[in-house]
Each structure stands twice: as C-alpha cells, then as structure tokens.
Amino acid sequence: MGGTVLVLFYGSILFCIIASAVRMTKYLTAPLHLRWELYQESSVYELRDWWQKSPRRFGKRLRGVILDVLLLREFYHRNRSFWYFLFLFHLGLYLLFVWHLWLFFTAVTIPFEAAWDGGLAFGHIGTALSFVGASGIVFRRAVDRELNVYYPRVHYVKWLLILLILAGGFLAVVFHFDSDVPQLLRYVNIQVTFQDLEHKLHPALGPASHVFFVSFWLLYLPFSHVLRIFFRYYQYFRWDDVPNTSGSTIERKVKENLARPVGWSAPHIKSGKAWGEVIRETEDLKEWKVVEDEEN
C-alpha cells in the first residue's frame, strides 16, 4: 500500500506538470480567434470610438489582476453572498500556501525544537477558513439556481476532493503528529530530503490518506477550471485591448488565419475558398444587409 501511494503521489506530480504544459502549449499556439473566445469581461472595443482610447498600461493591468486574484473583485460586485464563502476559501488557501513554505524552509534550515510553535496555529487557521469557505461554496452552488444551472455536476467531485484533503491534513497533524511541531518538521524533512526511503515506502495511515487525496487532485488539476486562471491572465496581459495596427504581430496572425480554408458551409458562407476570399465577396454581405448596395 505504501509503495502504491508513493508511486501515485510522485506520478501525479509528473503527470500534472506534463499535462499542464501540453495544455498551455496548445493554447499558446492556437489560432488568434480561439483566444477571443476566452475573453470574459467588457472590452474597450465595445465603445464606438475605441481607436481614440489609449491602451491601458502594464501597471494598471497588474493592479486589476491583483484585485481579481486576491480579493475576487468581480464576485464581490456581482454576487456578494457567494463572495463571502469564496473569499474565505481563497484566503485560507493563501495562508496554507505560506504555511507549507514555512514548513519546508524550517524543516531543512533550523533545529526542529527551535521552530516557532505558532506555525501550527497558522496552519489550522488556514485549514479552517478554507474548509468553511469550500463547504459554503458547495452549499450555495447547490441551492442557488443561478449558480446551479451553469455548474456541471462533475465539478462537485472537485470540491469533495478539496474537503477530503483539508480534513485529512488536519486529522493527520492533530492525531498522527499529536500537534507536535518538531515531530511534524522531522517528518517533512524526511520527505523533502529522501533520507529514509523505508519510511516513505511504509507511511502511516494518516499522512498516507492525505497524500492519496492530494494525488487525485493533481491528476484532475490540468483539466479543471483552475488552470484557466493562467489562460485568462496571460491573455489579459498580452492581448487585452491591443489594437490591430499595420505591421503588428496581430495583423500577421490575422492574415495567416484569413489564408485558412473554410471548413464548413451555411447560407451566407460557402466552403472551398479561403476566409480572405469569402470576406471580400460583397454579394452575400449585401444580401444579409451587412453593407449597403452601391446604388443606395
């Protein structure tokens, strides 16, 4: 059993890295029009005089990203009751991230007995906030029709895994390590430095259960909505409100797309030609009243 958990854990890490890299590469090399479909908020191009507006500077965009990521600004304005649980969950995650960094750094740099005892409470607070927030998110999505109707049932499995991970980590620290900081740091040191392979092959039930659920979460991560955070903000920094000017990279990619063949047909679109040829045919545009007849 221990060997299975070990292989599953490190295998899931490797799989998560490779699968995420493949998805990101696929996205980065996708045609330009596919990126437009990921646009999730209002744009300067909705304005009639958009060409007179200056593109937002990097600092302003970075500020917007920070507000969205740390404070979940859009949810605060659009659904305040849902935002409370969402913010608690993410705040707890941020605290847990810092706590794990503290664990790894402390376990390999200072004597275990000299470690700060308050670090344990720090981890418990983060776990409690995330657990309460995750539970509230699941409840709100289940009872709120506006949230429920757009949320596929399979995503509830994600939240079940998260709750099991949080509960498993808390129970392992409290019951297996007896809430003892030096004992916990000693265990982390062995895991990080690979000093005791026999210990890794035969882990105790508490830590093994926590690692088991984490492994399944890592297998799920590359295919989840979480990875879209990279997609959204990569697009936000690189292409948000960037005009298509003469000689630009966007113009070159648009021309490449216009050279692609039309792969489908409809009453207003005929296959067998390149997109550049189709958009130059004004007969269909006049018929669908996209442009006015020259006689008019």
ZAMARGU-4260 file (C-alpha; in steps of 0.2 Angstrom, whole numbers, plus 5000, padded with zeros to 4 digits):
<rodrens>
0) 5000/5000/5000 | 5014/5012/5005 | 5023/5009/4988 | 5007/5012/4979 | 5004/5029/4987
5) 5022/5034/4984 | 5021/5030/4965 | 5004/5038/4964 | 5010/5054/4973 | 5026/5057/4963
10) 5017/5050/4947 | 5003/5063/4949 | 5015/5077/4951 | 5024/5072/4935 | 5008/5070/4926
15) 5001/5087/4932 | 5017/5096/4926 | 5017/5087/4909 | 4998/5088/4906 | 4998/5107/4911
20) 5012/5111/4899 | 5004/5102/4885 | 4988/5112/4888 | 4997/5128/4889 | 5007/5125/4874
25) 4991/5120/4864 | 4983/5137/4870 | 4998/5147/4866 | 4999/5140/4848 | 4981/5141/4845
30) 4974/5152/4831 | 4971/5170/4837 | 4952/5169/4836 | 4952/5155/4849 | 4959/5167/4861
35) 4945/5179/4858 | 4933/5166/4864 | 4941/5166/4881 | 4938/5185/4884 | 4927/5186/4900
40) 4924/5204/4903 | 4920/5221/4895 | 4932/5227/4882 | 4937/5244/4875 | 4931/5238/4858
45) 4913/5239/4864 | 4915/5258/4863 | 4911/5266/4846 | 4927/5277/4847 | 4938/5263/4854
50) 4953/5268/4842 | 4954/5285/4851 | 4957/5276/4868 | 4975/5273/4874 | 4979/5255/4879
55) 4980/5253/4897 | 4997/5252/4905 | 5005/5237/4912 | 5004/5244/4930 | 4985/5247/4929
60) 4983/5229/4922 | 4993/5222/4936 | 4983/5231/4949 | 4967/5224/4941 | 4974/5206/4941
65) 4979/5208/4959 | 4962/5214/4964 | 4954/5200/4955 | 4965/5186/4961 | 4967/5191/4979
70) 4950/5200/4983 | 4939/5192/4969 | 4933/5209/4965 | 4920/5203/4951 | 4911/5191/4963
75) 4911/5205/4976 | 4901/5216/4965 | 4890/5203/4956 | 4886/5191/4970 | 4890/5197/4987
80) 4883/5182/4997 | 4893/5170/4986 | 4908/5180/4988 | 4909/5179/5007 | 4912/5160/5006
85) 4923/5161/4990 | 4934/5174/4999 | 4936/5163/5015 | 4941/5148/5004 | 4954/5158/4995
90) 4961/5167/5010 | 4963/5150/5018 | 4972/5143/5003 | 4984/5158/5003 | 4988/5155/5022
95) 4990/5137/5019 | 5002/5140/5004 | 5013/5152/5016 | 5012/5139/5030 | 5018/5125/5018
100) 5033/5136/5013 | 5037/5139/5031 | 5036/5120/5034 | 5048/5116/5020 | 5060/5130/5024
105) 5060/5127/5043 | 5062/5108/5041 | 5079/5110/5032 | 5086/5125/5039 | 5085/5126/5058
110) 5084/5113/5073 | 5066/5106/5074 | 5065/5111/5093 | 5069/5129/5089 | 5055/5131/5077
115) 5040/5143/5081 | 5026/5134/5089 | 5014/5147/5082 | 5016/5140/5065 | 5004/5126/5069
120) 4990/5138/5073 | 4994/5147/5057 | 4991/5131/5048 | 4975/5127/5057 | 4968/5144/5054
125) 4971/5142/5035 | 4963/5125/5035 | 4948/5131/5045 | 4945/5146/5033 | 4947/5135/5018
130) 4935/5121/5024 | 4921/5133/5029 | 4923/5143/5013 | 4923/5127/5002 | 4908/5120/5012
135) 4899/5136/5009 | 4903/5136/4991 | 4896/5119/4988 | 4880/5124/4998 | 4877/5140/4988
140) 4880/5131/4971 | 4868/5118/4976 | 4854/5129/4982 | 4856/5144/4971 | 4848/5141/4955
145) 4858/5155/4946 | 4874/5146/4951 | 4867/5128/4950 | 4861/5129/4932 | 4878/5133/4925
150) 4888/5121/4935 | 4891/5104/4929 | 4888/5090/4942 | 4905/5083/4939 | 4913/5098/4947
155) 4906/5094/4964 | 4919/5079/4964 | 4932/5093/4964 | 4925/5101/4980 | 4923/5084/4988
160) 4942/5080/4985 | 4946/5098/4992 | 4936/5094/5008 | 4944/5077/5010 | 4962/5085/5008
165) 4958/5098/5021 | 4951/5086/5033 | 4964/5073/5030 | 4978/5086/5033 | 4970/5092/5049
170) 4967/5075/5056 | 4985/5069/5052 | 4993/5084/5061 | 4982/5083/5076 | 4981/5064/5078
175) 4996/5056/5070 | 5008/5070/5075 | 4999/5075/5091 | 5000/5093/5086 | 5019/5092/5089
180) 5029/5105/5078 | 5046/5096/5080 | 5038/5079/5076 | 5029/5087/5061 | 5045/5096/5055
185) 5055/5079/5056 | 5043/5071/5045 | 5043/5085/5032 | 5062/5084/5032 | 5062/5065/5029
190) 5050/5068/5014 | 5060/5083/5007 | 5077/5076/5008 | 5073/5057/5005 | 5084/5052/5020
195) 5073/5037/5024 | 5066/5028/5009 | 5059/5014/5020 | 5049/5027/5029 | 5042/5034/5013
200) 5038/5016/5007 | 5028/5012/5023 | 5019/5028/5028 | 5007/5029/5042 | 4988/5029/5038
205) 4985/5047/5042 | 4998/5056/5031 | 4996/5042/5018 | 4977/5046/5016 | 4981/5065/5015
210) 4994/5062/5001 | 4982/5050/4992 | 4968/5063/4990 | 4981/5076/4985 | 4987/5064/4971
215) 4970/5063/4964 | 4968/5082/4964 | 4984/5084/4955 | 4978/5072/4942 | 4962/5082/4940
220) 4970/5099/4940 | 4976/5100/4922 | 4958/5098/4916 | 4950/5109/4929 | 4944/5127/4928
225) 4958/5131/4940 | 4971/5130/4925 | 4960/5143/4916 | 4967/5156/4928 | 4984/5156/4918
230) 4974/5157/4901 | 4964/5172/4907 | 4978/5182/4914 | 4990/5178/4900 | 4978/5184/4888
235) 4974/5199/4899 | 4992/5205/4899 | 4997/5200/4881 | 4981/5204/4871 | 4969/5214/4881
240) 4964/5230/4872 | 4979/5229/4860 | 4973/5236/4843 | 4977/5228/4827 | 4989/5240/4819
245) 4998/5239/4802 | 5014/5228/4803 | 5010/5221/4821 | 5010/5203/4826 | 4992/5203/4827
250) 4990/5208/4809 | 5002/5195/4804 | 4992/5181/4813 | 4975/5188/4806 | 4982/5186/4788
255) 4988/5169/4792 | 4970/5165/4798 | 4962/5173/4783 | 4973/5161/4772 | 4965/5146/4780
260) 4952/5136/4770 | 4933/5137/4775 | 4929/5120/4783 | 4910/5122/4784 | 4896/5130/4775
265) 4880/5139/4778 | 4868/5150/4768 | 4879/5165/4770 | 4896/5156/4769 | 4902/5144/4756
270) 4916/5131/4758 | 4930/5128/4746 | 4938/5145/4747 | 4950/5154/4760 | 4942/5165/4773
275) 4951/5180/4765 | 4941/5177/4748 | 4925/5174/4757 | 4925/5191/4766 | 4929/5200/4750
280) 4913/5194/4742 | 4901/5208/4744 | 4886/5199/4736 | 4882/5189/4752 | 4886/5205/4763
285) 4873/5215/4753 | 4860/5201/4754 | 4862/5200/4773 | 4862/5219/4774 | 4880/5220/4782
290) 4884/5233/4769 | 4873/5244/4759 | 4871/5242/4740 | 4881/5254/4730 | 4866/5261/4721
295) 4859/5266/4738
</rodrens>
